[in-house]
Amino acid sequence: MEPRGLGRVLCVAPHPDDEVLGAGGLLAQLADAGLDPKVLLLTHGEAQGEPSLGPPQHAGGRVQESAAAAARLGYAPPITLSGFPDGGLRHSPALIDALARAYAEHASQTVLLPALSEPHPDHQAVALAGLAAVLQRLEAGQGIERVLFYEVGSPTIPNVWVDISAVAERKWAAIEAFGSQLRVQPYLEQAQALARVRAFGHTGCAAAEAFFSVDATALRQQGPAAAAWFAQRRAHALALQPADLPRVAVLIRSMDRDCLADALASVAAQTYPNVEVWVLNASGRRHRPLPLPDSALVCHLIEPTEAETEDACASQSPALGRAQAANRLMEAADAPLAIFLDDDDLLFPEHLERLVAALERAPQAVAAYAGVRVVDAAGQTIREYDLPWAPQRLRGINFLPIHGVLFRRDAARRAQVRFDETLPVLEDWHFWCQLAAIGPFEHVPGISALYRQGQGHSQLANPAHPQHWAVWHRRILERELSRWSAAQAADILVWHAVALDARETAWQATQGQLRATQARLHDTEARLHDTEARLRAAEVELTLIHRSRIWRWTRPLRVLARALRGD
């Protein structure tokens, strides 16, 4: 928030020091900008019934302390109203009228009030009475443009921040002016801690103040509810409880295998709260009771119709094919967002939360996808899918495992995007290509799902099977190619050619670096061998020298020994 845009500011403080603790940095910046902010104290700080705020003998001294703090911050001494006792402020007509007169007298454009989240009864009374006075002046046509609610003893839910790094030392000096209060509580340390917390996430900011801002238009339209953060979230269609979050349908085509229990447990472990599961029995036989985890997971089981069961018995095949089962699930679920999960795969706990957040950040996207790790039956990693979005890449080959993608189901239905029921495999790739024609996909880098290859019966990875992915990949491309214009086909081919060339260039560079590294390694090994040879020669020479010295040192002993022997 830019302080210069606030115009004439009046800060209403229930007690001397509230204005500095809650908005001292902003007031200093306003003073530096020549905007001459005003502070209105409603009590002298007698602390009736509130000994933690200072004993009564400091009442007059607290007002003087507030004036000293104002001098350090650069604005005029505060104005003090009489007749309102500390600890006795009430949301009363008298307080409302007094505040409305003060707004009119100072022609206030911005009013600063304690936040509604403040626990102190005086702060709550002033917040409500101050807001009522603003509404009164708005009805009278006074030009109040906004209200900023500041925090003192309890953090609020802010929607604007002010970087006070440049004036932070002056704020700390102003707080030190309240010696009577610092003997009661460590207000300076508390204010510094809150300022550091409010600076979190703001690059280059060492200290900040946070406010909940409401403009005059919202106040005129919504009245007092505009000042409640929960009402503002409602007005912007933001969630207040899990049920308000976009509902996600997890769609499972079940072959009634034991691994379904693991898949359901991974859904139950999601950190995203508003999830329901739709399980379609595609096994061709009566499904066992769902192995629900010990949680409140909402789960629906869809059984095939009698006609579908009869067809399956006649053809000795599962009740529903992969694409047909996917369409049935799409029709049954009514959530705005959906994701498929095969019964042998898993989601990591943060998977859905990451994807929903990505779609909220990118309203133009029709889907969001995260990285997926592929493992074999032994749990060993085969590969990872985590590539950036490119529609041309998708047109050429599928790089999106089905449970890696969260999509807007309502958008797919409006565009009549369905799974092609003539495809035994790669039906998800064809579905993604149709969906990508509606809008872009949002990539959420990082692995948050597991694809357990070899657990299922799709035969996608079996080169000897007619359902091997390469067979149907070619067939689908041949079919789609007939629908593309020459320009579309050229665009896709050029993209893949460029991507392949870039990979080839990168591979060659890597090979060159490897060869250079190997050459350096060989050179290092040769020098090491040479060093080792010199070291061995030095050791031999050292041994000879050592023996020679021993021979010289022991010569007198040898002479004496010969003399004793009579030699």
N, C-alpha and C positions, 0 to 999 in steps of 0.2 A: 504494500500500500504506500502511496506517495503522500506524505504529510501535507505538502503544499496544496493539495486538492481539497483539504478539509474546510477551508475558509475560517470563519469565526468560530472558535471552539470554547465551550464551557464544560469544565470537568466538575461533576458533582461528587463530593466525598462525604460519606457519613461521618468519618472521624479524621482529625488531623493525622496524616501519614498515608491514608488510603490512596490519595491521588499520586503520591510519589511511588509507592510500592506497585501500584497497578499500571500507571501510565507516565512515570517520571521521564523515561526516555523519549516518548512521543512529545510530551510537553516541552522538553528541552529543544527538540528539533523544530517545533513550531515557533518557539521563541527565537531560535537562530534564524529562522526564515522571515522574521519580522511580523508574524501573525498575531502576536500579543494574546496568548491563550489566557483564559480566566479560570480560576479555581474557586468553587463555592463550598465552604465547610458548613455542614449542617449541625454539628455539635462542637463543644469545646474539648471533648475528650474526657468528660468527668468519670467515665467508666462505671456508671451505676450498674451494679449486678454483674459487672465484667471486670474483675480485678486483674485479669490477664492483660488488659489494655493499659493498665497504669493506675496508680492510686489517685484519689480526687485532688490531692494537693498539687498534682502536676497539670491540672486542667488548663489553667492559663498558660503554663509553660509549653504545653503541646501546641497551642496556636502559635506561640512565638517560634517554636521549633519548625512549624510548617512554613513560617515566613522566612526563616533562615534557609530552609531547603529550597524555597522558591528562588531566593537570591542566588544560590549555587547553580540552579538550573537555568536562570536567566529570565524569569517572568515575574510579574508583579505579585506582592503579597496576597494571599487568599482573602476572599470576602467571607465573613462569618455571619450566618443567620442566628438569631437569638430565639429562645423559646422551645428548642427541640433538644431534649436531654439525651445524652449518650446512654444507650440501652433502652431508651423509651421511644424510639422512632416507630411510627405506625403508618400503614397505608391508609391515610386519612385525608379528608377533603382539605384540611388545613395545610398539610405537607404538599399535596398536589397543587393547590393554588399558589403556595409560596414558590414552588419550582416553576410553575407556568409564568409567574411574574418575572422571575429571574431570567428565564429564556427570552421573554419579550424585551426586558431592559437591556440585555446584552446583544439582542438581535442574533441569537445563536444560530449558526448553520449546522454545526455538528455538536451533539451532546454526548458526553462520556458518563456512563453510569456503571455501578457495580454489576457484575454478571449475575444472572438468575441462578447460577450454580453455587453462588457464595453461601456458605453455611451460617454466617453471622445473621441473626434476625434483623439487625439494623440494615445490613447490606441488602437483604431480601426486600425489606420495606421500601428502601430508597429505589431499588431497581423497578419495583412495581409502580410506586408513586411517580417516579421520574418518567416512566413510560406513559403513564396515564396523562401526565402533564404535556408530554410531546404530542399525544393524540389530540389533546384539547387545543393546543396551539395550531396543529395542522387543520383542525376544523375551522379555526378562526382565520386561516389563510396565512399564518406566519411561515416564513421560508425555512423551516428546519428541513435539512436535506437527508440527514442520517443520524443514527444512534450507534455508538460504539460501546459495547459492554466489555469492561476490563476485569481482569482476574486479580485477586489479592491473596486470599487464603485458600482458595481451591481452584485448580485448573478448570477452565471451561472447555467447550468444544469450539475452537476458533474457526473462522473462515478467512481471516486476514492476519498478516504478520507484519511487524515493523522491525527492520534491522536497526538496532540501537548501538551497534558496535562503536561508532564514532563518539557517542556521548555516554557510554556505559560508565566510565570513571566518574563523570559528573553525577550520574544517578547514584552510584555507591556513596559518593561524598554527601549527597543530599539525604540519603538514608541515615548516614552517621550523624546528621543534625538532630535526629530524634533520640537523644541520649536517654530520656526517661523510658522509652520503649525498648531500647536495646538492652536495658538492665533486666527486662522481663522475658524477652525472647530474642533469639539470634536472627532478627529480621534480615540483616544484611546477607548472611550466608544463605538464608532461604530464598531471598530475591535473586541472588547470583545463580543459585542452582536452577531456579525456574527459568531464568534468562538463557542459561546454557541448554536446557531442555528445549526451549522454544526455538533455539537456533539450529537444532538438529535437522538435517536434511536441506538446509539452505546454504549453498556453496559460498564460502568466503565470509560467512556470518558467524561472529563469536558470541553475540548476545542479541536477544530479540524479545519483543513483547507481542502478545497475541490478544486478539479481540474477536468478538462476534459482532459483525456489522449488519445492520438492517437499514435499508434506505426508505425514504418517505413513501415511495410508490407501494412497496410491500406493506408498510404500516397502514396506508389508506385502504388498501384492498383487503387485508387480513386482520387488521386490528391488533390486539395484544398477542395473538398467536404468532405473528410474524417474528416476535422476539424469541420464540422457543425454537431451539435448534432442531427438535424432533419435527416441528411443524414445517420448518424449512426443508428438511429431508423429504418429508411427504410431498411438498410442493414441487420438488425436483425429481420425484419418483425414485428416491433413494430408500434403502431398506432400514427399518428400525428393528426388525426381528428376523430370524431365519426364514419364516414363512413369506417375508416380503422379498427375499432374494429370488432371482430367476430360477424356476424349477428346472432341474436337469433329469432327464429320463435316461437311464442306463439300459440299453436294449441287448438282451442276451439270447442268442440262438442256441438252445440247449440240446445236447445229445444224451442228457441224463447220465453223465459220467461223474465219477467221484471228485474230479477236479473242480466241479461246479462250486463246491463248498469253499475252495480257496478263492475263486473269483468273487463270490458274494462277500466273503470276509474282507477282500481288498476294497470293495465298494463301501462296506460298513465303516471302514477305517478312514474314509475321506475326511479331510478337514473342512470341506465345503458342506454346509449343513442341510441344504434343501435338495435332497436327492430321492428319487424313487426308482425302483427296478421293475422292468418288464421282462419276464422269462417266457420264451415261446418253446413249447415242446416240439422239437423237430426230429425226435428219435424214431417215430413210427410205432411206438408202444406207449403204454400208460406210464406217465412220469411218476417217479417216486416223490414223496413229500420234499418240498424244497429244504435244503440244509441251511436254514437261516442262522446266521451268527447271533450271539447273545447281544442284541441291540434293538433299537426301535426302527430298523430299516423297513421302509414300506416296499413290499414286494408283491407283484402280481404274476400269476401263472396262467398262460394262455394255452389251452389244449386245441389240437387240430379238430376241424369239423368231421362229422361222420363221413362225408363224401371224400375228404382228403385222406382219411384213414383207409377207406375202401380202396382208393387209388393206390395208396402206398402198398397195401397188401397184394393188390393185383400185379404191381410192378416190382414187388419185393425191394422197394427202396424206402428211404426215410419219408415220413409224412410230407415234409416240405423241403424243397431245395433251398440252397443258401439265399438266393435272391428273393424267392417267394417268401421265405421266413422273414427276411429283412423288411419287405414291404408290409407284411402283416403287423410287425412290431411298430413300424412307422404309423400305421393307421390306428393302432390301439392306444399308443401313448398320446397324451395331450399337452405335454410340457413344451415350452417355447424352445428349449435347448435339448439336444440329444447326443448320445455317444453310443457306439456299438462296442460290445465287449464279448469276444468269444469265450466259451466256458472254460477254456484251458489257459487263458491269459490273465494277467494281473495289472492292476493300477497301483502306483505308489500313492501314499496318503495325500500328497499335495497336488495330484494331477488335475483334478477337476477345478480346484480353487485357482490354479495358475491359468487354466484355459478360460474360465468364466471372466477373470480379471482382464485377460487380453481382449475378449470380445467387448467388455465394457469400455476399454480404452479405444477400441477401433470399431465404432458403430457401423462403418461402411463394410466391414468384413463379414462374410457369410459363414466363416469357420475359423477356428484356431487350432493349431496342432503343436504338439510337443515331441521331444525326442523319445524314441523307443529302442530298448536294447533287445536284441535277438539272442536267445540262448538255446543250447541243445538239451537233450533229455537229461544230461548229467549236470546241467546248470552252467556250462562253460559258454562264455561269450563268443558268438559267431560274428556278429557285426552290430553296428548301431546306425539307426536312421535319425538324423538330426540336421537336415539340409535346409538352407534358406529357401523362402518361397520364390518360385518362378513358374508361371503357368505353362511355359514352353517345356519345362522339365516334366511336368505332370502329363502333358500331352504325349510325351515320348515314352515314359515309363512310370510305373507307380513307385513312389518313394514314401507313401503315407500308409503305414499299418492302420488297420481300421479302428483300433481303439486308441490311436494317437490323436484322433480328430474329434473335436467337439463342434457341432454345427447347429445353425439356426434351423430347427425343424420347421418352424412356421414359414420361413423364407423358402425352404425346399417344397413345402406343400403348395404355397402360392404359385410357384413356378412349375408345379407338376413334375418335379424331379423325382423319379422312381428308379428302383433297381431293375435292370434288364433280366427278366426271368428266363431268358434263353441261355444265359451264361452260367456254366457250372462252377466257374472260378473267376477271379479277378472282377467280380461284380462290384466290389467296392471301388476299384480304380475307375471303372466306367461311371459310377455314381459321383465320384469326386470331380471327374472331368465335366460332367453336367453342372454340378454345383459351382465350379469355378467359372462357368460362363455367366453366372449371376453376379458374382463379386469376388474380391480377393480373399485369400486365406492369410491369417496372421500367424507368423512363426513365433513360438515361445521356446527359445533355446534351452537345452538341458534335458536330460533323460528323466522321465517320470512314469514310465510304463514298461512292462516286460512282455515280450512275445516269445512264448515257449514253443519253438519249432520241433516238429516231430511228435507232438502230443495228439494232434487231431487226425482227421480222416480226409482232408481236402486233397491230399496227394500233390499239393503245389510244388513241393521240393523233390518229388520223385521223377527223375528224367525218363524212366521206363513206363510211366503211367500216362494215359491220354489226357489227364487233367493237369499235367505238368504246366507250370506257369508259362514257359517259353512258347508252348504250342498255342495257348489261347492269347498270349500277348501278341503274337504275329497275326492271328485271326482278327483280333479287335482292331489292330492298327490297319490292316487291309480294309476292314469295313469302314473305319473312320476316315481313312484317306480319301475314299470316294465322296465324302461329304465336305471335305475341306476345299476351299478355293486354292488356286495356285499360290496366291500371296500368303495364305495361312500356312500351307505346306512348306513354302520357302522359309517363312519366319521360324517355324519349328526346326527345320533342318539346319538353318544357319545357326540358331541358338545352340543346338546340340553339337554342331561342328566346332563352333567357337569354344564351347565348354570342354569338348574333347581335346581340342588343340591346347587349351590352357592347362588341362590336366597333363597332357603329354609334355608340354614345356616345363611344367613344374616337376614332373617325374624326371625329365632329363637333367634339370638343374639339381635335383636331389641326387641323381646318379653321379653327376659331376662332383658334387660335394662329397659323396661317399668315396669316389675314387681318389679325390684329393686327400681325404682323411686317411684312407688306406695307405696312400703314398707316404704321408707324414708318419703313420704308424710304422711302416716298414723302415723308414729312415730312423725313427726313434729306436726300433728294435736293433738295427745295425749298430747304432751308436751305443746302445746298451750292451750288445755283445762285445764291442770294442772296449768299452769301459770295464766289463767283467774280465776280459783278457788281461788288460793292464793291471787290474786289481789282483788277479792271480799271480802275475809276474812280480808285483810289488810284495805280495805275501811271501813268495819264494825268496826274494832278495832280503826281506826283513828277517826271515828265518835264518838265512846264512849269516847275516850280520849278527844276529842274536847268538848263534852258535860260536862265531869267531870271538865275540866279546867274552862269552863264558870260558872259552879256551884260554884266553889271555888272563882272565881273572883267577882261574884255578891253577895256573902254571906254578906259583910258589908252593902250592900244596902238593903238586905232583913231584917237584924237586925234593921237598921234605920227605915225602913218602919213599922216594928212591934212596935217599940218604939213610933212612931208618932201616931199609931192607939191605943196605950195604951194596947197593948197585953202583 
